[in-house]
Amino acid sequence: MLRLHQAADGPLARIRLPGGALRPDQLRVLAAAARDLGDAQLELTSRGNVQLRQVRDAAALADRLDAAGLLPAPGHERVRNIVASPLSGRVGGRTDVHALVPALDAGLRASPALAELPGRVLFTLDDGRGDVSGLGGDLGVHAVSQERYALVLGGRDSGIRIPVADAVEVLLAAAHGFQRLRGDRWRLHEIEHGPDRVAACLGLEATAEPLELVAHHEVPIGWFVQSDERVALGAGVPLGSLPARTAEFLAAVERPIHVTPWRSLVLADLDEWAADQVLRVLAPMGLIFDANSPWLLVTACAGQPGCAKSRTDVRADAAAAIAENRIRPGAATAPASGLTARDLVVSGRQHWSGCDRRCGRPRGPVTDVIAEPGGYRHTPPGTTH
């Protein structure tokens, strides 16, 4: 059974995409489902998954997802949260972490005990470039060479080093250890000495000085030449909302797609002519291929009408600010409060929230733009809220 979440604007379906990977035929299915059964948008999440809002027929949606291989184990669906370095194996990195994704996903789905993991648990597979290890995952690996990984527990390097061949087995064992220890806790960092206790369950000891893993915001946007001389295109999606019609055009390219944890896309394995045509067609449709676009500075919660707790439609307000050139690069703006949406001028990376919960806020230094009863306040990084 596909599990739906009740949002203020109707039922919401979250479709897990381990490693963010999508085949063109699967993207076509999602686009058609969004158009026929939802609000005609694919909402990209900070875990490289996809959400459909205002779902009108859960059974019909489940049938479509199952036929496309997007619902392989309904009982395990909420625990298949795996993010991987999107360009891995094609551009940069020490090793190809995408090779681990199918085995890790299969291991999760094969264990009845792991179906009880909390839906917030996040697995991170970083090829050494440091793009996903800083996302605050629970269990992960970070390549330190082509043959070895650092074991990441609770978002930090444990100092434990493991061979590439053992990575999936160790991650699954760590997941079982977390499940035995967690009680009613949802995340590993919520357990006192949780990473150390999981390491003890594994019988592994630290042998190296831990790496510092920090959040990065270098979203892969634009034209990338792959190691095989083909091209990967990184495309930003304004506020993570991809129209079904645009998704259909992406699927028509017939190349692998990866949804990233930054609510963007990577379209891979293109020849130069095809990549040029994609830019010509999809940039006018709203996809962002310019790494300097102000859209890439802004993230936002669902806001109204999707969230009952939101005080306003923050996405519409953020979009208006971008259209009116009130979102700018550079140093963060000084704090202010009691501002109307039209008065807001904000610089630097920023997250717009309809209330103080700040749902969907990215990790790292970000200016908070928060709707209050008397207007908006914005608070730059390092300022007391």
ZAROLO-47679 format. One record per residue (C-alpha): residue number from 1; residue in three letters; x, y negated, z. Coordinates in Angstrom, 2 decimals, padded with zeros to 5 digits, always signed. Layout:
[NUM; 'ALA'; [X; Y; Z]]
...
END
This chain:
[1; 'MET'; [+000.00; +000.00; +000.00]]
[2; 'LEU'; [+001.31; -003.46; -000.92]]
[3; 'ARG'; [+001.36; -005.59; +002.19]]
[4; 'LEU'; [-000.02; -009.12; +001.70]]
[5; 'HIS'; [+000.50; -012.11; +003.95]]
[6; 'GLN'; [-002.34; -014.52; +004.61]]
[7; 'ALA'; [-001.30; -018.08; +003.69]]
[8; 'ALA'; [-003.47; -021.19; +003.89]]
[9; 'ASP'; [-004.04; -021.12; +000.12]]
[10; 'GLY'; [-004.83; -017.40; +000.00]]
[11; 'PRO'; [-003.10; -013.99; +000.07]]
[12; 'LEU'; [+000.65; -014.00; -000.68]]
[13; 'ALA'; [+002.62; -011.04; -002.04]]
[14; 'ARG'; [+006.38; -010.79; -001.54]]
[15; 'ILE'; [+008.17; -008.55; -004.04]]
[16; 'ARG'; [+011.63; -007.41; -002.99]]
[17; 'LEU'; [+014.37; -007.41; -005.62]]
[18; 'PRO'; [+017.44; -005.69; -004.13]]
[19; 'GLY'; [+020.48; -007.66; -005.24]]
[20; 'GLY'; [+018.13; -010.08; -007.00]]
[21; 'ALA'; [+018.16; -007.84; -010.08]]
[22; 'LEU'; [+015.33; -007.93; -012.61]]
[23; 'ARG'; [+014.98; -006.20; -015.96]]
[24; 'PRO'; [+013.26; -008.19; -018.72]]
[25; 'ASP'; [+010.27; -005.82; -018.72]]
[26; 'GLN'; [+009.89; -006.29; -014.96]]
[27; 'LEU'; [+009.95; -010.07; -015.32]]
[28; 'ARG'; [+007.23; -009.82; -017.95]]
[29; 'VAL'; [+005.10; -007.81; -015.53]]
[30; 'LEU'; [+005.59; -010.38; -012.78]]
[31; 'ALA'; [+004.77; -013.26; -015.11]]
[32; 'ALA'; [+001.59; -011.57; -016.32]]
[33; 'ALA'; [+000.56; -010.71; -012.76]]
[34; 'ALA'; [+001.11; -014.30; -011.63]]
[35; 'ARG'; [-001.02; -015.54; -014.52]]
[36; 'ASP'; [-003.79; -012.93; -014.26]]
[37; 'LEU'; [-003.97; -012.37; -010.51]]
[38; 'GLY'; [-002.36; -015.40; -008.84]]
[39; 'ASP'; [-001.63; -019.10; -009.29]]
[40; 'ALA'; [+000.50; -018.68; -012.44]]
[41; 'GLN'; [+003.77; -019.37; -010.59]]
[42; 'LEU'; [+006.63; -017.13; -009.47]]
[43; 'GLU'; [+008.00; -018.47; -006.19]]
[44; 'LEU'; [+011.70; -017.66; -005.68]]
[45; 'THR'; [+012.84; -017.11; -002.09]]
[46; 'SER'; [+016.07; -017.68; -000.16]]
[47; 'ARG'; [+016.62; -013.91; -000.13]]
[48; 'GLY'; [+016.58; -013.52; -003.89]]
[49; 'ASN'; [+013.03; -012.16; -003.88]]
[50; 'VAL'; [+009.83; -013.31; -005.62]]
[51; 'GLN'; [+006.47; -014.30; -004.14]]
[52; 'LEU'; [+003.07; -014.51; -005.80]]
[53; 'ARG'; [+000.54; -016.85; -004.20]]
[54; 'GLN'; [-003.28; -016.78; -004.21]]
[55; 'VAL'; [-003.40; -013.08; -005.09]]
[56; 'ARG'; [-006.95; -012.18; -006.08]]
[57; 'ASP'; [-006.67; -008.37; -006.37]]
[58; 'ALA'; [-004.07; -006.61; -004.22]]
[59; 'ALA'; [-004.82; -003.15; -005.63]]
[60; 'ALA'; [-004.42; -004.29; -009.23]]
[61; 'LEU'; [-001.17; -006.04; -008.37]]
[62; 'ALA'; [+000.18; -002.95; -006.59]]
[63; 'ASP'; [-000.62; -000.81; -009.64]]
[64; 'ARG'; [+001.26; -003.17; -011.94]]
[65; 'LEU'; [+004.28; -003.38; -009.64]]
[66; 'ASP'; [+004.40; +000.39; -009.20]]
[67; 'ALA'; [+004.28; +001.00; -012.95]]
[68; 'ALA'; [+007.21; -001.40; -013.42]]
[69; 'GLY'; [+009.33; +000.21; -010.71]]
[70; 'LEU'; [+008.97; -002.81; -008.44]]
[71; 'LEU'; [+007.25; -000.92; -005.62]]
[72; 'PRO'; [+009.28; +002.29; -005.28]]
[73; 'ALA'; [+008.60; +002.89; -001.58]]
[74; 'PRO'; [+005.70; +000.88; -000.16]]
[75; 'GLY'; [+006.42; +002.05; +003.39]]
[76; 'HIS'; [+009.93; +000.59; +003.21]]
[77; 'GLU'; [+009.10; -002.48; +001.18]]
[78; 'ARG'; [+009.70; -005.13; +003.83]]
[79; 'VAL'; [+013.22; -003.85; +004.70]]
[80; 'ARG'; [+014.67; -003.94; +001.17]]
[81; 'ASN'; [+016.26; -007.36; +001.69]]
[82; 'ILE'; [+019.64; -007.13; -000.05]]
[83; 'VAL'; [+021.46; -010.16; -001.45]]
[84; 'ALA'; [+024.58; -009.81; -003.59]]
[85; 'SER'; [+026.97; -012.28; -005.22]]
[86; 'PRO'; [+025.01; -013.06; -008.42]]
[87; 'LEU'; [+027.99; -013.37; -010.79]]
[88; 'SER'; [+029.76; -010.31; -009.37]]
[89; 'GLY'; [+031.27; -007.98; -011.95]]
[90; 'ARG'; [+030.97; -010.62; -014.66]]
[91; 'VAL'; [+032.66; -013.82; -013.49]]
[92; 'GLY'; [+035.26; -013.92; -010.70]]
[93; 'GLY'; [+035.21; -012.04; -007.43]]
[94; 'ARG'; [+037.42; -009.21; -006.21]]
[95; 'THR'; [+035.08; -006.32; -007.04]]
[96; 'ASP'; [+031.61; -005.63; -008.41]]
[97; 'VAL'; [+029.23; -005.47; -005.45]]
[98; 'HIS'; [+026.23; -004.88; -007.72]]
[99; 'ALA'; [+027.44; -001.31; -007.99]]
[100; 'LEU'; [+026.54; -000.85; -004.29]]
[101; 'VAL'; [+022.97; -002.13; -004.53]]
[102; 'PRO'; [+021.16; +000.97; -005.93]]
[103; 'ALA'; [+022.83; +003.32; -003.44]]
[104; 'LEU'; [+022.12; +001.04; -000.47]]
[105; 'ASP'; [+018.51; +000.59; -001.53]]
[106; 'ALA'; [+018.08; +004.34; -002.07]]
[107; 'GLY'; [+019.57; +005.03; +001.37]]
[108; 'LEU'; [+017.16; +002.62; +003.03]]
[109; 'ARG'; [+014.18; +004.14; +001.23]]
[110; 'ALA'; [+015.25; +007.70; +002.06]]
[111; 'SER'; [+015.20; +007.18; +005.84]]
[112; 'PRO'; [+011.84; +007.19; +007.68]]
[113; 'ALA'; [+013.53; +005.61; +010.72]]
[114; 'LEU'; [+014.77; +002.62; +008.69]]
[115; 'ALA'; [+011.23; +001.86; +007.55]]
[116; 'GLU'; [+010.79; +000.46; +011.08]]
[117; 'LEU'; [+013.52; -002.16; +010.68]]
[118; 'PRO'; [+012.19; -005.70; +011.03]]
[119; 'GLY'; [+011.34; -007.44; +007.78]]
[120; 'ARG'; [+013.73; -010.25; +008.66]]
[121; 'VAL'; [+016.84; -008.05; +008.55]]
[122; 'LEU'; [+019.16; -009.12; +005.73]]
[123; 'PHE'; [+021.95; -007.13; +004.04]]
[124; 'THR'; [+024.69; -009.15; +002.32]]
[125; 'LEU'; [+027.10; -007.88; -000.33]]
[126; 'ASP'; [+029.81; -010.46; -001.06]]
[127; 'ASP'; [+032.45; -009.83; -003.72]]
[128; 'GLY'; [+034.98; -011.97; -001.86]]
[129; 'ARG'; [+034.11; -015.35; -003.31]]
[130; 'GLY'; [+032.24; -016.20; -000.10]]
[131; 'ASP'; [+028.89; -017.15; -001.61]]
[132; 'VAL'; [+026.55; -014.85; +000.34]]
[133; 'SER'; [+028.49; -013.89; +003.48]]
[134; 'GLY'; [+027.70; -017.32; +004.94]]
[135; 'LEU'; [+023.94; -016.90; +004.58]]
[136; 'GLY'; [+023.54; -015.53; +008.11]]
[137; 'GLY'; [+022.83; -011.92; +007.25]]
[138; 'ASP'; [+022.67; -009.09; +009.76]]
[139; 'LEU'; [+024.69; -006.33; +008.10]]
[140; 'GLY'; [+027.03; -006.76; +005.18]]
[141; 'VAL'; [+030.36; -006.32; +003.47]]
[142; 'HIS'; [+032.80; -008.92; +002.16]]
[143; 'ALA'; [+035.48; -007.84; -000.31]]
[144; 'VAL'; [+039.02; -008.54; +000.89]]
[145; 'SER'; [+040.58; -006.65; -002.05]]
[146; 'GLN'; [+039.45; -004.47; -004.91]]
[147; 'GLU'; [+039.61; -001.43; -002.61]]
[148; 'ARG'; [+038.55; -002.71; +000.81]]
[149; 'TYR'; [+035.72; -004.59; +002.49]]
[150; 'ALA'; [+035.41; -006.53; +005.72]]
[151; 'LEU'; [+032.38; -005.33; +007.69]]
[152; 'VAL'; [+030.10; -008.28; +008.46]]
[153; 'LEU'; [+027.89; -007.95; +011.56]]
[154; 'GLY'; [+025.51; -010.65; +012.71]]
[155; 'GLY'; [+026.82; -013.01; +010.00]]
[156; 'ARG'; [+030.43; -012.77; +011.19]]
[157; 'ASP'; [+033.47; -010.80; +010.11]]
[158; 'SER'; [+033.87; -008.03; +012.68]]
[159; 'GLY'; [+037.57; -007.56; +011.86]]
[160; 'ILE'; [+036.73; -004.00; +010.80]]
[161; 'ARG'; [+038.01; -002.98; +007.38]]
[162; 'ILE'; [+036.50; -000.13; +005.37]]
[163; 'PRO'; [+037.21; +001.48; +001.97]]
[164; 'VAL'; [+034.89; +000.57; -000.89]]
[165; 'ALA'; [+033.80; +004.22; -001.12]]
[166; 'ASP'; [+032.50; +004.12; +002.48]]
[167; 'ALA'; [+030.61; +000.82; +002.27]]
[168; 'VAL'; [+027.07; +002.12; +001.77]]
[169; 'GLU'; [+027.44; +004.92; +004.33]]
[170; 'VAL'; [+028.75; +002.45; +006.95]]
[171; 'LEU'; [+025.99; -000.09; +006.27]]
[172; 'LEU'; [+023.28; +002.55; +006.63]]
[173; 'ALA'; [+024.86; +003.81; +009.85]]
[174; 'ALA'; [+024.98; +000.24; +011.12]]
[175; 'ALA'; [+021.31; -000.19; +010.27]]
[176; 'HIS'; [+020.47; +002.92; +012.33]]
[177; 'GLY'; [+022.58; +001.57; +015.19]]
[178; 'PHE'; [+020.78; -001.76; +015.10]]
[179; 'GLN'; [+017.41; -000.03; +015.03]]
[180; 'ARG'; [+018.28; +001.99; +018.16]]
[181; 'LEU'; [+019.51; -001.10; +020.03]]
[182; 'ARG'; [+017.09; -003.81; +019.03]]
[183; 'GLY'; [+014.06; -003.26; +021.26]]
[184; 'ASP'; [+011.71; -006.07; +020.18]]
[185; 'ARG'; [+014.46; -008.24; +018.65]]
[186; 'TRP'; [+014.27; -009.00; +014.94]]
[187; 'ARG'; [+017.85; -010.02; +014.15]]
[188; 'LEU'; [+021.23; -008.61; +015.17]]
[189; 'HIS'; [+022.47; -011.93; +016.55]]
[190; 'GLU'; [+019.52; -011.94; +019.00]]
[191; 'ILE'; [+020.92; -008.89; +020.81]]
[192; 'GLU'; [+023.48; -009.67; +023.51]]
[193; 'HIS'; [+026.87; -008.55; +022.16]]
[194; 'GLY'; [+024.91; -006.99; +019.30]]
[195; 'PRO'; [+027.72; -006.88; +016.69]]
[196; 'ASP'; [+030.14; -005.32; +019.19]]
[197; 'ARG'; [+027.56; -002.75; +020.24]]
[198; 'VAL'; [+026.81; -001.80; +016.63]]
[199; 'ALA'; [+030.54; -001.47; +015.94]]
[200; 'ALA'; [+030.80; +000.83; +018.97]]
[201; 'CYS'; [+027.95; +002.94; +017.59]]
[202; 'LEU'; [+029.96; +003.33; +014.41]]
[203; 'GLY'; [+033.13; +004.31; +016.28]]
[204; 'LEU'; [+035.08; +001.69; +014.33]]
[205; 'GLU'; [+037.60; -000.81; +015.67]]
[206; 'ALA'; [+038.80; -004.17; +014.41]]
[207; 'THR'; [+042.16; -003.99; +012.66]]
[208; 'ALA'; [+042.38; -007.47; +011.09]]
[209; 'GLU'; [+042.00; -011.11; +012.03]]
[210; 'PRO'; [+038.37; -012.03; +011.25]]
[211; 'LEU'; [+037.72; -014.27; +008.26]]
[212; 'GLU'; [+035.73; -017.46; +008.78]]
[213; 'LEU'; [+032.49; -017.10; +006.84]]
[214; 'VAL'; [+030.71; -020.40; +006.17]]
[215; 'ALA'; [+027.67; -021.41; +004.15]]
[216; 'HIS'; [+028.45; -022.66; +000.66]]
[217; 'HIS'; [+026.17; -024.62; -001.64]]
[218; 'GLU'; [+027.95; -024.09; -004.96]]
[219; 'VAL'; [+024.90; -022.80; -006.80]]
[220; 'PRO'; [+025.95; -021.11; -010.08]]
[221; 'ILE'; [+024.50; -023.55; -012.62]]
[222; 'GLY'; [+025.46; -023.90; -016.27]]
[223; 'TRP'; [+027.59; -021.95; -018.74]]
[224; 'PHE'; [+029.94; -019.19; -017.49]]
[225; 'VAL'; [+032.23; -017.12; -019.66]]
[226; 'GLN'; [+032.16; -013.52; -018.45]]
[227; 'SER'; [+035.20; -011.25; -018.22]]
[228; 'ASP'; [+033.95; -009.47; -021.38]]
[229; 'GLU'; [+033.79; -012.84; -023.24]]
[230; 'ARG'; [+030.00; -012.89; -023.23]]
[231; 'VAL'; [+028.12; -015.71; -021.50]]
[232; 'ALA'; [+026.10; -015.93; -018.27]]
[233; 'LEU'; [+023.79; -018.92; -017.81]]
[234; 'GLY'; [+022.94; -020.20; -014.35]]
[235; 'ALA'; [+019.60; -021.99; -014.23]]
[236; 'GLY'; [+018.13; -024.05; -011.41]]
[237; 'VAL'; [+014.39; -023.77; -010.77]]
[238; 'PRO'; [+012.82; -026.97; -009.38]]
[239; 'LEU'; [+011.86; -026.26; -005.75]]
[240; 'GLY'; [+012.02; -022.55; -006.57]]
[241; 'SER'; [+008.70; -022.53; -008.43]]
[242; 'LEU'; [+008.95; -020.80; -011.83]]
[243; 'PRO'; [+005.91; -021.12; -014.12]]
[244; 'ALA'; [+004.72; -017.80; -015.54]]
[245; 'ARG'; [+005.02; -019.19; -019.08]]
[246; 'THR'; [+008.70; -020.06; -018.55]]
[247; 'ALA'; [+009.29; -016.61; -017.06]]
[248; 'GLU'; [+007.83; -015.04; -020.21]]
[249; 'PHE'; [+010.32; -016.97; -022.36]]
[250; 'LEU'; [+013.17; -015.81; -020.10]]
[251; 'ALA'; [+012.04; -012.20; -020.41]]
[252; 'ALA'; [+011.91; -012.53; -024.21]]
[253; 'VAL'; [+015.70; -013.05; -024.25]]
[254; 'GLU'; [+015.99; -009.35; -023.30]]
[255; 'ARG'; [+019.01; -009.71; -021.04]]
[256; 'PRO'; [+019.54; -008.91; -017.31]]
[257; 'ILE'; [+018.24; -011.51; -014.86]]
[258; 'HIS'; [+019.35; -012.11; -011.29]]
[259; 'VAL'; [+017.34; -014.15; -008.79]]
[260; 'THR'; [+019.79; -015.89; -006.46]]
[261; 'PRO'; [+019.47; -016.76; -002.75]]
[262; 'TRP'; [+019.47; -020.45; -003.80]]
[263; 'ARG'; [+016.17; -020.09; -005.64]]
[264; 'SER'; [+017.86; -020.15; -009.02]]
[265; 'LEU'; [+018.44; -017.63; -011.81]]
[266; 'VAL'; [+021.37; -016.08; -013.66]]
[267; 'LEU'; [+020.73; -014.81; -017.18]]
[268; 'ALA'; [+023.65; -012.54; -018.12]]
[269; 'ASP'; [+025.34; -010.77; -021.04]]
[270; 'LEU'; [+024.52; -013.28; -023.78]]
[271; 'ASP'; [+026.49; -013.93; -026.92]]
[272; 'GLU'; [+027.31; -017.60; -027.54]]
[273; 'TRP'; [+024.61; -018.12; -030.16]]
[274; 'ALA'; [+021.90; -016.66; -027.93]]
[275; 'ALA'; [+023.11; -018.70; -024.94]]
[276; 'ASP'; [+022.93; -021.88; -027.00]]
[277; 'GLN'; [+019.37; -021.07; -028.09]]
[278; 'VAL'; [+018.34; -020.40; -024.50]]
[279; 'LEU'; [+019.61; -023.83; -023.49]]
[280; 'ARG'; [+017.75; -025.50; -026.35]]
[281; 'VAL'; [+014.45; -023.80; -025.52]]
[282; 'LEU'; [+014.41; -023.51; -021.73]]
[283; 'ALA'; [+015.96; -026.82; -020.65]]
[284; 'PRO'; [+012.97; -028.76; -022.07]]
[285; 'MET'; [+010.69; -026.32; -020.21]]
[286; 'GLY'; [+012.14; -027.47; -016.90]]
[287; 'LEU'; [+014.99; -025.09; -016.10]]
[288; 'ILE'; [+018.09; -026.92; -014.87]]
[289; 'PHE'; [+021.45; -026.25; -016.49]]
[290; 'ASP'; [+023.11; -029.47; -015.27]]
[291; 'ALA'; [+025.02; -028.92; -012.02]]
[292; 'ASN'; [+024.64; -032.65; -011.22]]
[293; 'SER'; [+020.84; -032.65; -011.31]]
[294; 'PRO'; [+019.19; -034.19; -008.21]]
[295; 'TRP'; [+016.83; -031.20; -008.15]]
[296; 'LEU'; [+019.74; -029.12; -006.88]]
[297; 'LEU'; [+020.06; -031.33; -003.78]]
[298; 'VAL'; [+016.51; -030.60; -002.61]]
[299; 'THR'; [+014.80; -027.63; -001.02]]
[300; 'ALA'; [+011.37; -027.64; +000.61]]
[301; 'CYS'; [+008.99; -025.51; +002.64]]
[302; 'ALA'; [+005.66; -024.42; +001.15]]
[303; 'GLY'; [+003.85; -027.52; +002.48]]
[304; 'GLN'; [+000.18; -028.12; +001.80]]
[305; 'PRO'; [-001.93; -026.44; +000.53]]
[306; 'GLY'; [+000.08; -023.24; +001.10]]
[307; 'CYS'; [+000.72; -023.75; +004.83]]
[308; 'ALA'; [-001.91; -024.69; +007.39]]
[309; 'LYS'; [+000.73; -026.13; +009.73]]
[310; 'SER'; [+002.09; -028.57; +007.17]]
[311; 'ARG'; [+001.07; -032.21; +007.57]]
[312; 'THR'; [+001.35; -033.05; +003.87]]
[313; 'ASP'; [+002.23; -031.79; +000.41]]
[314; 'VAL'; [+006.00; -032.07; +000.84]]
[315; 'ARG'; [+006.75; -030.54; -002.55]]
[316; 'ALA'; [+004.75; -033.18; -004.37]]
[317; 'ASP'; [+006.40; -035.91; -002.29]]
[318; 'ALA'; [+009.89; -034.52; -003.00]]
[319; 'ALA'; [+009.15; -034.21; -006.73]]
[320; 'ALA'; [+007.96; -037.82; -006.81]]
[321; 'ALA'; [+011.12; -038.97; -005.03]]
[322; 'ILE'; [+013.25; -037.20; -007.65]]
[323; 'ALA'; [+011.22; -038.63; -010.54]]
[324; 'GLU'; [+011.61; -042.13; -009.09]]
[325; 'ASN'; [+015.38; -041.77; -008.56]]
[326; 'ARG'; [+015.08; -041.87; -004.75]]
[327; 'ILE'; [+017.11; -038.66; -004.31]]
[328; 'ARG'; [+020.78; -039.45; -004.79]]
[329; 'PRO'; [+024.16; -037.77; -004.49]]
[330; 'GLY'; [+026.76; -038.93; -002.02]]
[331; 'ALA'; [+026.96; -039.31; +001.74]]
[332; 'ALA'; [+023.85; -038.60; +003.79]]
[333; 'THR'; [+021.54; -041.53; +004.45]]
[334; 'ALA'; [+021.35; -042.99; +007.97]]
[335; 'PRO'; [+018.54; -041.59; +010.15]]
[336; 'ALA'; [+015.13; -043.25; +010.00]]
[337; 'SER'; [+011.54; -042.48; +010.98]]
[338; 'GLY'; [+007.98; -043.66; +010.38]]
[339; 'LEU'; [+008.52; -043.86; +006.62]]
[340; 'THR'; [+005.83; -043.35; +004.01]]
[341; 'ALA'; [+006.63; -040.89; +001.23]]
[342; 'ARG'; [+007.13; -043.78; -001.20]]
[343; 'ASP'; [+009.62; -045.48; +001.16]]
[344; 'LEU'; [+011.94; -042.48; +001.36]]
[345; 'VAL'; [+015.38; -042.82; -000.22]]
[346; 'VAL'; [+017.59; -039.88; +000.78]]
[347; 'SER'; [+021.14; -038.99; -000.23]]
[348; 'GLY'; [+022.99; -035.69; -000.17]]
[349; 'ARG'; [+021.70; -032.16; +000.38]]
[350; 'GLN'; [+018.29; -032.22; +002.02]]
[351; 'HIS'; [+015.41; -030.00; +003.10]]
[352; 'TRP'; [+011.83; -031.31; +003.17]]
[353; 'SER'; [+009.52; -029.82; +005.81]]
[354; 'GLY'; [+005.85; -030.30; +006.54]]
[355; 'CYS'; [+006.39; -029.80; +010.29]]
[356; 'ASP'; [+009.16; -029.34; +012.85]]
[357; 'ARG'; [+009.49; -025.61; +012.18]]
[358; 'ARG'; [+011.57; -026.42; +009.08]]
[359; 'CYS'; [+010.75; -023.13; +007.35]]
[360; 'GLY'; [+013.07; -022.20; +004.49]]
[361; 'ARG'; [+015.83; -024.54; +005.63]]
[362; 'PRO'; [+019.17; -023.48; +004.09]]
[363; 'ARG'; [+022.20; -022.87; +006.26]]
[364; 'GLY'; [+024.99; -025.40; +006.47]]
[365; 'PRO'; [+024.98; -029.22; +006.59]]
[366; 'VAL'; [+021.60; -030.48; +005.35]]
[367; 'THR'; [+019.62; -033.67; +005.95]]
[368; 'ASP'; [+016.19; -032.84; +007.38]]
[369; 'VAL'; [+013.23; -034.72; +005.92]]
[370; 'ILE'; [+010.30; -033.88; +008.20]]
[371; 'ALA'; [+006.66; -034.94; +008.02]]
[372; 'GLU'; [+005.35; -036.30; +011.35]]
[373; 'PRO'; [+001.93; -037.66; +012.30]]
[374; 'GLY'; [+003.18; -041.23; +011.71]]
[375; 'GLY'; [+005.11; -040.60; +008.48]]
[376; 'TYR'; [+008.41; -039.02; +007.55]]
[377; 'ARG'; [+011.66; -039.00; +009.48]]
[378; 'HIS'; [+014.99; -038.03; +008.03]]
[379; 'THR'; [+017.89; -036.84; +010.09]]
[380; 'PRO'; [+021.36; -036.32; +008.58]]
[381; 'PRO'; [+023.61; -033.40; +009.60]]
[382; 'GLY'; [+025.14; -033.69; +013.05]]
[383; 'THR'; [+022.41; -036.04; +014.32]]
[384; 'THR'; [+020.26; -035.09; +017.31]]
[385; 'HIS'; [+016.70; -034.34; +016.21]]
END
